[in-house]
Amino acid sequence: MYYAIIALILVICVLLSLVVLAQNPKGGGLSSQFGAGGGAAQMMGVKRTGDLLEKLTWGFAIGLMVLSLGSYVVAGHAPSGPVRSINQQRALETRIPATSAPVAPGAPAPAAPVAPVPAN
């Protein structure tokens, strides 16, 4: 399921970038290059083509956000899940030693023992 959502995200990204490249508010975008002499713009009219491209842009952008949030939910976000990076794994394995005696107010804090860094 997760991989299907990722595939849909990639398809929407490609379509969104094509739609964004096709539009230009000054009329010089790729939308005038389709067909012989900008047949798509002549067939539907420049205003209607711009409206369609704008609606497609918003639709693809909203779809991309929804699928991105969906992939987060499907992948699982529980803290007991798998560790995804070596830095996160080392941070979870590191134990900070607790001080044995409380420090009196105004007294200097005892030096904490430093744990040796493991070699890779």
C-alpha positions as CSV (number, residue, x, y, z in Angstrom):
1,M,0.0,0.0,0.0
2,Y,2.8,2.3,0.9
3,Y,4.6,1.8,-2.4
4,A,1.4,2.4,-4.4
5,I,1.0,5.7,-2.6
6,I,4.6,6.6,-3.4
7,A,4.0,5.7,-7.1
8,L,0.9,7.9,-7.2
9,I,2.9,10.8,-5.6
10,L,5.5,10.5,-8.3
11,V,2.9,10.5,-11.1
12,I,1.2,13.5,-9.6
13,C,4.6,15.3,-9.3
14,V,5.3,14.7,-13.0
15,L,1.8,15.8,-14.0
16,L,1.9,18.9,-11.8
17,S,5.2,20.0,-13.2
18,L,3.9,19.6,-16.8
19,V,0.8,21.6,-16.0
20,V,2.8,24.3,-14.3
21,L,5.2,24.5,-17.3
22,A,2.2,24.6,-19.7
23,Q,0.8,27.8,-18.2
24,N,2.1,31.4,-18.4
25,P,-0.1,34.3,-17.4
26,K,1.5,36.4,-20.2
27,G,0.4,33.9,-22.9
28,G,3.9,32.7,-23.8
29,G,4.0,29.4,-22.1
30,L,3.9,25.9,-23.5
31,S,0.1,26.0,-23.8
32,S,0.6,28.1,-27.0
33,Q,3.0,25.5,-28.4
34,F,0.6,22.5,-28.5
35,G,-0.9,21.8,-31.9
36,A,-0.4,23.8,-35.1
37,G,-0.1,27.4,-34.1
38,G,-1.6,26.9,-30.6
39,G,-4.7,25.0,-31.6
40,A,-5.6,24.1,-28.0
41,A,-5.7,27.8,-27.1
42,Q,-7.8,28.6,-30.2
43,M,-10.1,25.7,-29.8
44,M,-11.1,26.4,-26.2
45,G,-10.1,30.0,-26.0
46,V,-7.3,31.5,-24.0
47,K,-9.3,32.3,-20.9
48,R,-10.8,28.8,-20.7
49,T,-7.4,27.1,-21.1
50,G,-6.0,29.3,-18.3
51,D,-8.9,28.3,-16.1
52,L,-8.5,24.6,-16.8
53,L,-4.7,24.7,-16.1
54,E,-5.3,26.6,-12.9
55,K,-7.9,24.1,-11.7
56,L,-5.5,21.2,-12.6
57,T,-2.7,22.9,-10.8
58,W,-4.8,23.3,-7.6
59,G,-6.1,19.7,-7.9
60,F,-2.7,18.2,-8.3
61,A,-1.3,20.3,-5.5
62,I,-4.1,19.3,-3.1
63,G,-3.8,15.6,-4.2
64,L,0.0,15.7,-3.6
65,M,-0.5,17.0,0.0
66,V,-3.2,14.5,0.8
67,L,-1.1,11.6,-0.6
68,S,1.9,12.8,1.3
69,L,-0.1,12.8,4.6
70,G,-1.6,9.5,3.7
71,S,1.9,7.9,3.2
72,Y,2.9,9.2,6.7
73,V,-0.2,7.5,8.2
74,V,0.2,4.2,6.2
75,A,3.9,4.0,7.0
76,G,3.3,4.1,10.7
77,H,4.7,6.8,13.0
78,A,4.8,5.0,16.3
79,P,8.0,5.5,18.3
80,S,8.3,1.7,18.8
81,G,8.7,1.3,15.0
82,P,11.9,0.6,13.2
83,V,14.8,3.0,13.6
84,R,15.3,4.8,10.3
85,S,18.8,6.3,10.7
86,I,22.0,5.4,12.4
87,N,22.0,8.7,14.3
88,Q,18.6,8.0,15.7
89,Q,19.7,4.4,16.7
90,R,22.8,5.7,18.5
91,A,20.8,8.3,20.3
92,L,18.3,5.7,21.5
93,E,21.2,3.4,22.7
94,T,23.1,6.2,24.6
95,R,22.5,6.2,28.3
96,I,23.3,9.4,30.3
97,P,24.6,8.4,33.8
98,A,22.6,9.9,36.6
99,T,24.3,11.7,39.5
100,S,24.3,9.8,42.8
101,A,24.0,12.7,45.2
102,P,22.0,15.9,44.9
103,V,23.9,19.1,44.5
104,A,23.6,21.7,47.2
105,P,22.6,25.2,46.1
106,G,25.7,27.4,45.5
107,A,28.0,24.4,45.3
108,P,29.9,23.6,42.1
109,A,28.4,20.7,40.1
110,P,30.4,17.5,40.1
111,A,32.0,16.5,36.8
112,A,30.0,14.0,34.9
113,P,31.9,10.9,33.7
114,V,32.4,10.9,30.0
115,A,31.5,7.7,28.2
116,P,34.1,6.5,25.6
117,V,33.0,6.9,22.0
118,P,32.7,3.5,20.3
119,A,35.0,3.0,17.2
120,N,33.2,2.3,13.9
